[in-house]
């Protein structure tokens, strides 16, 4: 797999001057990387919908570092520690894109999916020990954070996460100059198709509805009025 810039340059060439689609200004490499990341997320979700799994190449492993400045005093009083986490792609409505959250020594940790699940466990005599006496983790996508409950021994320095990240190059472990971009050829072809379809629709929607009889068809070159990176 090539590095991220090799993929981004293909998108840049497609959307920039001289490419198959004309935009009002040449797309920068930074914009191309964002477009690549955004459509990679869409492609992965569609791939999962059709085939029921995500290619191994799309996953990355990152170590989250404990930082005392990010802690909430109320959570700390309950031995709950907050780790900031780069945004993770929700592969589907029920699969949040995470395959593992834990510690380097492989300690058994319960994965909880929501705060409501924690509340239900607290009410249940047989399972409430999970949230009061056992280590557990909870990913909170709205805050790009992971809560780690460790009832003994204080915070863990590193929390390991294996997941499909929205911006692969943003991970501290990622070397943007040398590391391969986490995508397969099939996924990248889906990305190119999605980019083509999105911007082609923009081109067609901006074309005139009618062409004066005195104007030859070949003289009308539709252009995207605005480059939409969202």
Buried (B, 14 or more C-beta within 10 A) or exposed (E): BEBBBEBBBBBBBBBBEEBEBBBEEEBBEEBBBBBBBBBBBBBBBEBBEEEEEBBEBBBBEBBBEBEEEEBEEEBEEEBBBBBEBBBBBBBBEEBBBBBEBBBEEEEEBBEBEEEEBBEEBEEEEEBBEBBEEBBBBBBEBEEEBBBBBBBEEEBBEEBBBBBBBBBBBEBEEBEEEEBBBBBBEEBBEBBBEBBBEBBBEBBEEEEEEEEEEEEEEEEEEBEBEEBEEE
